[in-house]
Amino acid sequence: MPEPITQLEHARQGTITPEMEFVAERERLDAKTVRAEVAAGRMVIPANRVHLAGRLEPMGIGIAACCKINANIGNSAVTSDQAGELEKLHTAVHFGADTVMDLSTGKNIDPIRMAIIEASPVPIGTVPIYQMLEELGGEIEEMRPQHFLDMVEHQAKQGVDYMTIHCGVKYEHLHLTMGRVTGIVSRGGSLIAKWMMVHRKQNPLFESFDDLCDIMRQYDVTWSLGDGLRPGSLADASDEAQFAELDVLGELTKRGWERGTQVMVEGPGHIPMHEIKMNVDRQIEVCEGAPFYVLGPLVTDFAPGYDHITSCIGASLAGWAGAAMLCYVTPKEHLGLPEREDVKQGLIAYKIAAHAADIARQRPGARDRDDALSRARFAFDWEEQFRLSLDPETARAYHDQTLPQDTFKSAHFCSMCGPKYCSMKITEDIRAMAAEGILELPVVAK
């Protein structure tokens, strides 16, 4: 039986796979372009062979494709169950998530994840160290490298499409975080840092990188090289620790490619607006174009409860600058585990951010829906406006709060302007007069 090869290896051999064909059709790209981008490492198609045999619909993440968004779901030790996580998955996919990460840290992780993978048409990602830690009773000090390798293989067999693994956090860089305002905010990064401090040894995930590649290549699991030293506040953004790790991730990206695995790289979660483009440019240079997957970024820290807004501002700018995927933030960020409505609000905010980035990047067809909605708006075609809306139910509900009667669905005014002050209605009148020859250009004296 021939050894399975990855999408990256197929692309390098000049083969256009059915998954590449599918991605090309979704992205309005030529299949040869998709193959070339995958071969160069600038695009990944997260498609575990196990999930691919189920409901997965292949999708591409990369600068040549539309800007993608990820939604995080998952249970915790204190809340949520399988039904709740499946409801979050459905909500996320319904409102446009391109991928979903299962970040479960509580009990019954395996049955919950299996249910999510079986139900999901989009790629599923994980952070394997969470489940491994649960099985070790929360004692990271007890971890041995084989524990982690076994967990990665276990999740690969389940059908996980991409995994965030914090291989770039190195022992010699930990001192760079000591003066930070918020220290190490990545859960995976902090766990690995504690393990290194306790054992006074190098990061075992870094040292096991080649073995991890072999497992991931077998199932075609895509790397999401985690940024374990990412800044957790504006005060810590773009510091030595962050960029020291980025340099390591650049080296690991090349090593991952050499071993036939697909690679994307995670990016920081808190960056002031004026530093976003620099961060994206630097990652593209250091990681040679590997897709950049940014966590937000939040452009201000003073609005708990509204971080889906503060972060989607940064996300849009990051997408415009070249980030390939944006990890959503919900209103509950920093405050609690998101529920269904929080997932919806996070997805809406990030769908807007990614769409705005696609328009700014002048992606073919990106503005078609906007222009169609604008035409419907000028024509006072309310039903078409609702249909084209990102969230039709909310758009209709807001309209119906003041004008609920069916007759107002064909009215040439809205509740804000009324029939006498509507600028679009007045413009209609002006055009009608012009068509009748009433509007004449004034004669200007020479």
Backbone hydrogen bonds, N-H to C=O, Kabsch-Sander energy under -0.5 kcal/mol:
donor,donor_aa,acceptor,acceptor_aa,energy
10,H,6,T,-2.7
11,A,7,Q,-2.6
12,R,8,L,-2.2
13,Q,9,E,-1.4
14,G,11,A,-1.5
15,T,10,H,-2.5
17,T,15,T,-0.8
21,E,17,T,-2.2
22,F,18,P,-2.3
23,V,19,E,-2.4
24,A,20,M,-2.6
25,E,21,E,-2.0
26,R,22,F,-2.1
27,E,23,V,-2.4
28,R,24,A,-0.8
28,R,25,E,-0.5
29,L,24,A,-2.4
33,T,30,D,-0.7
34,V,30,D,-1.8
35,R,31,A,-2.5
36,A,32,K,-2.3
37,E,33,T,-2.5
38,V,34,V,-2.5
39,A,35,R,-2.6
40,A,36,A,-1.8
41,G,37,E,-0.6
41,G,38,V,-1.0
42,R,37,E,-1.7
43,M,37,E,-1.2
44,V,61,I,-2.3
47,A,45,I,-0.8
47,A,220,D,-0.7
49,R,219,Y,-1.9
52,L,48,N,-3.0
53,A,49,R,-1.1
54,G,51,H,-1.8
56,L,51,H,-1.4
57,E,121,P,-2.9
61,I,44,V,-2.5
63,I,42,R,-0.8
65,A,62,G,-1.5
68,K,324,A,-2.4
70,N,326,L,-2.5
71,A,99,T,-1.9
73,I,101,M,-3.0
76,S,79,T,-2.2
85,E,81,D,-2.3
86,L,82,Q,-2.4
87,E,83,A,-1.9
88,K,84,G,-1.9
89,L,85,E,-2.4
90,H,86,L,-2.5
91,T,87,E,-2.4
92,A,88,K,-2.9
93,V,89,L,-2.6
94,H,90,H,-2.6
95,F,91,T,-2.0
96,G,93,V,-1.4
97,A,92,A,-2.8
98,D,69,I,-2.5
99,T,69,I,-1.4
100,V,123,P,-2.3
101,M,71,A,-2.5
102,D,100,V,-0.5
102,D,125,G,-2.9
103,L,73,I,-3.0
103,L,101,M,-0.9
105,T,75,N,-2.1
112,I,108,N,-1.6
113,R,109,I,-2.9
114,M,110,D,-2.7
115,A,111,P,-2.0
116,I,112,I,-2.1
117,I,113,R,-2.9
118,E,114,M,-2.4
119,A,115,A,-1.5
120,S,116,I,-1.2
120,S,117,I,-0.5
125,G,100,V,-2.3
126,T,162,Y,-1.6
127,V,102,D,-0.5
130,Y,127,V,-2.2
131,Q,127,V,-0.5
132,M,128,P,-2.1
133,L,129,I,-2.3
134,E,130,Y,-1.9
135,E,131,Q,-2.0
136,L,132,M,-1.2
137,G,134,E,-1.3
138,G,133,L,-3.0
139,E,136,L,-0.9
140,I,138,G,-0.9
142,E,139,E,-1.7
143,M,140,I,-1.9
147,H,144,R,-1.4
148,F,144,R,-1.2
149,L,145,P,-2.3
150,D,146,Q,-2.6
151,M,147,H,-1.7
152,V,148,F,-2.5
153,E,149,L,-2.2
154,H,150,D,-2.3
155,Q,151,M,-2.6
156,A,152,V,-2.2
157,K,153,E,-2.3
158,Q,154,H,-1.1
159,G,155,Q,-1.0
159,G,156,A,-0.7
160,V,155,Q,-2.0
161,D,124,I,-2.3
162,Y,124,I,-1.5
163,M,222,T,-1.9
164,T,126,T,-2.9
165,I,163,M,-0.7
165,I,224,S,-1.2
167,C,165,I,-1.7
170,K,168,G,-0.8
173,H,170,K,-2.0
174,L,170,K,-0.5
174,L,171,Y,-1.3
176,L,173,H,-1.4
177,T,174,L,-1.9
178,M,175,H,-1.1
180,R,177,T,-1.6
185,V,183,G,-0.7
185,V,230,R,-0.7
186,S,228,G,-0.6
190,S,186,S,-2.8
191,L,187,R,-2.1
192,I,188,G,-2.2
193,A,189,G,-2.3
194,K,190,S,-2.3
195,W,191,L,-2.2
196,M,192,I,-2.4
197,M,193,A,-2.2
198,V,194,K,-2.6
199,H,195,W,-2.4
200,R,196,M,-1.9
201,K,196,M,-0.9
207,E,203,N,-2.1
208,S,204,P,-1.2
209,F,206,F,-1.3
212,L,208,S,-2.5
213,C,209,F,-2.6
214,D,210,D,-1.9
215,I,211,D,-1.6
216,M,212,L,-2.6
217,R,213,C,-2.9
218,Q,214,D,-1.4
219,Y,215,I,-1.0
220,D,216,M,-1.0
221,V,216,M,-2.5
222,T,161,D,-2.8
223,W,262,Q,-3.0
224,S,163,M,-2.3
225,L,264,M,-2.5
226,G,165,I,-2.0
228,G,226,G,-1.2
230,R,227,D,-1.6
236,D,233,S,-1.1
237,A,234,L,-1.1
239,D,236,D,-0.8
243,F,239,D,-2.0
244,A,240,E,-2.3
245,E,241,A,-2.0
246,L,242,Q,-1.9
247,D,243,F,-1.9
248,V,244,A,-1.3
249,L,245,E,-2.5
250,G,246,L,-2.1
251,E,247,D,-1.6
252,L,248,V,-2.4
253,T,249,L,-2.3
254,K,250,G,-1.5
255,R,251,E,-1.9
256,G,252,L,-2.9
257,W,253,T,-2.3
258,E,254,K,-2.5
259,R,255,R,-1.3
260,G,257,W,-2.2
261,T,256,G,-2.5
264,M,223,W,-2.0
265,V,291,P,-2.8
266,E,225,L,-2.6
267,G,293,Y,-2.3
269,G,231,P,-0.7
270,H,231,P,-0.5
271,I,298,L,-2.1
275,E,272,P,-2.2
276,I,272,P,-0.5
276,I,273,M,-1.3
277,K,273,M,-0.5
279,N,275,E,-1.9
280,V,276,I,-2.3
281,D,277,K,-3.0
282,R,278,M,-2.4
283,Q,279,N,-2.1
284,I,280,V,-2.5
285,E,281,D,-2.0
286,V,282,R,-2.9
287,C,283,Q,-3.0
288,E,285,E,-0.9
289,G,284,I,-1.9
290,A,287,C,-1.7
293,Y,265,V,-3.1
293,Y,291,P,-0.5
294,V,292,F,-0.6
294,V,325,M,-2.1
295,L,267,G,-1.0
295,L,268,P,-0.5
296,G,294,V,-1.2
296,G,327,C,-0.7
298,L,269,G,-3.4
299,V,310,T,-1.2
306,Y,303,A,-2.4
309,I,306,Y,-1.7
310,T,306,Y,-1.8
311,S,307,D,-1.8
312,C,308,H,-1.0
313,I,309,I,-1.4
314,G,310,T,-0.9
315,A,311,S,-2.8
316,S,312,C,-2.1
317,L,313,I,-1.7
318,A,314,G,-2.5
319,G,315,A,-2.7
320,W,316,S,-2.2
321,A,317,L,-1.9
322,G,318,A,-1.0
322,G,319,G,-0.6
323,A,318,A,-2.7
324,A,292,F,-1.8
325,M,292,F,-1.9
326,L,68,K,-2.7
327,C,294,V,-3.1
328,Y,70,N,-2.9
328,Y,326,L,-0.6
333,E,330,T,-1.8
335,L,332,K,-3.1
336,G,332,K,-2.3
343,V,339,E,-2.4
344,K,340,R,-2.2
345,Q,341,E,-2.4
346,G,342,D,-2.5
347,L,343,V,-2.5
348,I,344,K,-2.7
349,A,345,Q,-2.1
350,Y,346,G,-2.1
351,K,347,L,-2.7
352,I,348,I,-1.9
353,A,349,A,-1.9
354,A,350,Y,-2.8
355,H,351,K,-2.2
356,A,352,I,-2.7
357,A,353,A,-1.9
358,D,354,A,-2.3
359,I,355,H,-2.1
360,A,356,A,-2.4
361,R,357,A,-2.3
362,Q,359,I,-1.3
363,R,358,D,-2.6
366,A,363,R,-2.3
368,D,365,G,-1.3
371,D,367,R,-2.6
372,A,368,D,-2.2
373,L,369,R,-2.4
374,S,370,D,-2.3
375,R,371,D,-2.2
376,A,372,A,-2.1
377,R,373,L,-2.4
378,F,374,S,-2.3
379,A,375,R,-1.8
380,F,377,R,-1.1
381,D,376,A,-2.7
382,W,380,F,-1.4
382,W,409,K,-0.8
385,Q,381,D,-2.0
386,F,382,W,-2.6
387,R,383,E,-2.3
388,L,384,E,-2.2
389,S,385,Q,-0.9
389,S,386,F,-0.7
395,A,391,D,-2.1
396,R,392,P,-2.6
397,A,393,E,-2.2
398,Y,394,T,-2.5
399,H,395,A,-1.8
400,D,396,R,-2.5
401,Q,397,A,-1.0
402,T,398,Y,-0.5
402,T,399,H,-0.9
403,L,399,H,-1.9
408,F,405,Q,-1.4
409,K,406,D,-1.9
410,S,407,T,-1.2
418,G,414,C,-2.9
421,Y,417,C,-0.7
423,S,421,Y,-0.6
426,I,422,C,-2.4
427,T,423,S,-2.4
428,E,424,M,-2.1
429,D,425,K,-2.0
430,I,426,I,-2.4
431,R,427,T,-2.5
432,A,428,E,-2.3
433,M,429,D,-2.4
434,A,430,I,-2.3
435,A,431,R,-2.3
436,E,432,A,-1.3
437,G,434,A,-1.3
438,I,433,M,-2.5
439,L,433,M,-0.7
440,E,438,I,-0.8
444,V,442,P,-0.6
445,A,443,V,-0.6
